[in-house]
Amino acid sequence: MLSILLMSLIILTISMVVMLLASILSKKTLIDREKSSPFECGFDPKSSSRLPFSLRFFLITIIFLIFDVEIALILPIICIIKFSNLFMWTTTSIIFILILIIGLYHEWNQGMLNWSN
């Protein structure tokens, strides 16, 4: 029993010494301004925060999120076809896909999908 306790203390001490040495040796003495600042879309975070930002990037992100969530909602619809009423399943699926198609048409009509402007 005593040897197990002694062995545990030795292993604990060795691991703590190794972690302490790794922490001390991994410290970098040179502080770089670029590496210590967060990267924000290529903008310099130390300069003025009132730079003009293209709204198109934001809108493309929103479009991507909408259609990414759409995939997460369509996959369960396919999986539950065996367990649900066929009429209700068809109605729900058609309404859901119709809403997405209307949203896509609206974005296309507003020119949000034209990147060349």
C-alpha positions in Angstrom: 0.0 0.0 0.0 2.8 2.3 0.9 4.6 1.6 -2.4 1.5 2.5 -4.4 1.2 5.8 -2.5 4.9 6.6 -3.0 4.7 5.7 -6.7 1.7 8.0 -7.1 3.5 10.9 -5.5 6.6 10.4 -7.6 4.5 10.4 -10.8 2.5 13.4 -9.7 5.8 15.3 -8.9 7.4 14.4 -12.2 4.3 15.4 -14.2 4.1 18.8 -12.4 7.8 19.4 -13.0 7.4 18.6 -16.7 4.4 20.9 -17.0 6.2 23.7 -15.3 9.3 23.3 -17.5 7.1 23.2 -20.6 5.3 26.4 -19.5 8.6 28.2 -18.8 10.3 27.1 -22.0 7.4 27.9 -24.3 7.2 31.6 -23.4 8.1 33.8 -26.2 10.2 36.8 -25.2 9.5 38.7 -28.4 6.1 40.4 -28.5 4.9 41.0 -32.0 2.1 43.6 -32.6 0.6 41.6 -35.4 0.5 38.3 -33.6 -0.8 39.8 -30.3 -3.7 41.6 -32.0 -6.9 39.9 -33.2 -7.4 39.5 -36.9 -10.7 41.1 -38.0 -11.4 40.8 -41.7 -8.1 42.3 -42.7 -8.8 45.6 -40.9 -6.1 47.1 -38.7 -7.7 46.9 -35.1 -5.4 49.7 -33.9 -6.8 52.3 -36.4 -10.1 54.1 -36.6 -13.1 51.8 -36.2 -15.3 54.0 -38.4 -14.0 52.7 -41.8 -16.6 52.1 -44.4 -17.6 48.4 -44.6 -19.4 46.8 -47.6 -22.9 45.7 -46.6 -22.8 43.1 -49.3 -20.5 40.9 -47.2 -23.0 41.0 -44.4 -25.9 40.1 -46.7 -24.0 37.2 -48.3 -23.4 35.9 -44.8 -27.1 36.1 -43.9 -28.0 34.3 -47.2 -25.5 31.6 -46.4 -26.9 31.1 -42.9 -30.5 30.9 -44.1 -29.7 28.2 -46.6 -27.4 26.4 -44.2 -30.3 26.2 -41.7 -32.5 25.1 -44.5 -30.5 22.0 -45.0 -30.7 21.2 -41.2 -34.5 21.5 -41.4 -34.9 19.5 -44.7 -33.0 16.4 -43.6 -35.3 15.5 -40.7 -38.3 16.0 -43.1 -36.9 13.2 -45.3 -36.2 10.9 -42.3 -39.8 11.1 -40.9 -41.7 10.2 -44.1 -42.2 6.7 -42.8 -43.7 7.7 -39.5 -46.0 10.5 -40.5 -49.3 11.0 -42.4 -48.4 11.3 -46.1 -50.8 14.2 -46.7 -49.5 16.3 -43.8 -45.9 15.5 -44.7 -46.4 16.5 -48.3 -48.2 19.7 -47.3 -45.6 20.7 -44.7 -42.7 20.0 -47.2 -44.3 21.9 -50.0 -45.0 25.0 -47.8 -41.5 24.9 -46.4 -39.9 24.6 -49.8 -42.3 27.3 -51.2 -41.2 29.7 -48.5 -37.6 29.1 -49.4 -38.2 29.6 -53.1 -40.1 32.8 -52.5 -37.1 34.0 -50.3 -34.6 33.1 -53.0 -36.7 34.9 -55.7 -36.9 38.0 -53.5 -33.1 38.0 -53.0 -32.6 37.5 -56.7 -35.1 40.2 -57.6 -33.4 42.7 -55.2 -30.0 42.0 -56.8 -28.4 40.4 -53.7 -27.1 37.4 -55.7 -25.3 39.7 -58.3 -21.8 40.0 -57.0 -20.6 42.1 -60.0 -22.2 45.4 -58.9 
